[in-house]
Amino acid sequence: MDIESYIKNLPPELQEKVRTCSSVEELLALAKEAKVPLPDEALAAIAGGDQEVGGCGDPACPKCGSSSLELFGKEKDPNYPWLYIYHYGCNNCGCLFNYENGAVWQ
């Protein structure tokens, strides 16, 4: 999906604001502020990738840095229902952590 095809139905002033967003985070903040839902396809177009939305590369353990991980679940983010929070366990040190759109937290 081309982002232009998605925003063509938005008011012109909102279209211009969308075009000035330089990151997915800025787009998410704008969408939340304007109360405009964004489908996964629109987020993928902004992120510039074909990967599943909610993933920005491969996560690594925040404790030991290992990429030997086990995904044990995912859930929709309650604040951004078009994104997923992934729950991982590290096979190296046993650390349990969450991952969403490039952010990692325990």
C-alpha positions in Angstrom: 0.0 0.0 0.0 1.3 3.4 -0.9 0.9 5.9 1.9 -0.4 8.5 -0.6 -3.3 6.3 -1.5 -4.2 6.0 2.1 -4.0 9.7 3.0 -5.9 10.9 -0.1 -9.2 10.8 1.8 -7.9 12.8 4.8 -8.4 16.6 5.1 -5.6 18.5 3.1 -4.1 20.0 6.3 -3.7 16.5 7.8 -2.2 15.1 4.6 0.5 17.7 4.8 1.2 16.9 8.4 1.5 13.2 7.5 4.0 14.0 4.7 6.2 15.8 7.2 6.5 12.8 9.5 10.0 11.5 9.4 9.5 8.4 11.6 6.8 5.8 12.5 6.8 7.3 16.0 5.9 10.7 14.6 3.1 9.2 12.5 1.7 7.3 15.5 1.7 10.4 17.6 -0.1 12.4 14.8 -2.6 9.6 14.3 -3.3 9.5 18.0 -3.6 13.3 18.3 -6.0 13.5 15.3 -7.9 10.3 16.3 -7.3 8.7 12.9 -6.9 4.9 12.9 -4.0 3.6 10.8 -4.2 0.1 9.2 -1.2 -2.2 9.3 -0.7 -1.5 5.6 -0.3 2.3 6.1 2.2 1.7 8.9 4.2 -0.7 6.8 4.2 1.9 3.9 5.6 4.6 6.3 8.1 2.2 7.8 9.3 1.3 4.3 9.1 -2.4 4.7 7.1 -5.5 4.0 7.7 -7.0 7.4 4.9 -7.5 9.9 4.1 -4.3 11.6 5.4 -4.4 15.2 8.9 -5.6 14.1 11.8 -3.4 13.3 14.5 -5.9 12.8 15.5 -8.7 15.0 15.2 -8.1 18.8 18.1 -9.0 21.1 18.1 -9.7 24.8 18.4 -6.5 26.8 20.4 -8.3 29.5 23.0 -10.3 27.6 22.6 -9.1 23.9 21.9 -12.6 22.6 19.7 -13.1 19.6 18.9 -16.7 20.6 15.3 -16.0 21.7 12.0 -17.8 22.0 8.8 -16.0 21.1 6.2 -17.2 23.6 3.3 -14.8 22.8 2.1 -11.6 21.3 -0.8 -9.3 22.0 -2.3 -6.1 20.6 -1.0 -2.9 22.2 -3.9 -1.5 24.2 -3.0 2.1 23.1 -2.2 1.3 19.5 -4.3 -1.7 18.5 -2.7 -1.9 15.0 0.6 -2.8 16.8 1.6 -5.9 18.6 3.7 -6.4 21.7 5.9 -9.5 21.4 6.9 -11.5 24.5 10.3 -13.2 24.4 12.5 -15.3 26.5 16.3 -15.4 26.1 17.7 -18.9 25.6 21.1 -17.8 26.8 20.4 -16.1 30.2 16.7 -16.7 30.8 15.7 -13.0 30.7 12.0 -12.4 29.9 11.2 -9.2 27.9 8.7 -7.4 25.7 9.4 -6.0 22.2 7.4 -3.6 20.2 8.3 -1.6 17.1 12.0 -1.5 18.0 11.5 -0.8 21.8 12.6 -3.4 24.4 11.5 -3.5 28.0 11.3 -6.0 30.9 
